[in-house]
């Protein structure tokens, strides 16, 4: 069984690697914070699949980034 901290770290790394490879990260701090918040929220809601966590975080981040909205919280995009 994987710890929640490891689950968070691995899911974040998967999302980060994908977004970095595709050139979607403009602001490292903002991307890191947004992805971390999104993944933490989903873990708190009971999600335990690394791929689901990372894919949903990627999707939420891309929606956030493409909307050009400064204050979009992950819970609004992850509905």
C-alpha positions in Angstrom: 0.0 0.0 0.0 1.4 3.4 -1.0 1.3 6.3 1.5 -0.8 9.3 0.7 2.3 11.5 0.6 3.9 9.1 -2.0 0.6 9.0 -4.0 0.5 12.8 -4.1 4.2 13.1 -5.1 4.0 10.5 -7.8 0.7 11.9 -9.2 2.2 15.4 -9.3 5.3 14.2 -11.0 3.3 12.4 -13.7 1.3 15.5 -14.4 4.3 17.8 -14.3 6.4 15.6 -16.7 3.5 15.6 -19.2 2.9 19.3 -19.0 6.6 20.1 -19.2 7.1 17.8 -22.2 4.2 19.4 -24.0 5.4 23.0 -23.2 2.2 23.9 -21.2 4.1 25.3 -18.2 4.7 29.0 -18.3 5.0 29.7 -14.6 6.6 26.9 -12.5 5.3 28.1 -9.2 1.7 28.6 -10.4 1.6 25.2 -12.2 3.1 23.4 -9.2 0.6 25.1 -6.8 -2.4 24.4 -9.0 -1.5 20.8 -9.7 -0.7 20.1 -6.0 -4.0 21.7 -4.9 -6.0 19.8 -7.5 -4.4 16.5 -6.6 -4.7 17.1 -2.8 -8.4 17.9 -3.3 -9.1 14.6 -5.2 -7.1 12.6 -2.6 -9.3 14.1 0.1 -12.3 13.1 -1.9 -11.1 9.5 -1.9 -9.4 9.1 -5.2 -6.4 6.7 -5.0 -5.4 6.1 -8.6 -2.2 7.9 -9.7 -3.3 8.0 -13.3 -6.8 9.3 -12.5 -5.3 11.9 -10.2 -2.6 13.1 -12.7 -4.9 13.0 -15.7 -7.7 15.0 -14.0 -5.1 17.5 -12.6 -3.7 17.9 -16.1 -7.1 18.5 -17.5 -8.0 21.0 -14.8 -4.7 22.9 -15.2 -5.2 23.2 -19.0 -8.7 24.5 -18.5 -7.4 27.0 -16.0 -4.5 28.0 -18.2 -6.6 28.4 -21.3 -9.2 30.4 -19.5 -6.6 33.0 -18.6 -8.3 33.5 -15.3 -6.1 34.5 -12.4 -8.2 33.1 -9.5 -9.7 29.8 -10.5 -9.6 27.3 -7.7 -9.2 23.6 -8.6 -12.5 22.6 -7.0 -14.3 24.8 -9.5 -12.7 23.1 -12.5 -12.8 19.5 -11.2 -16.6 19.3 -10.9 
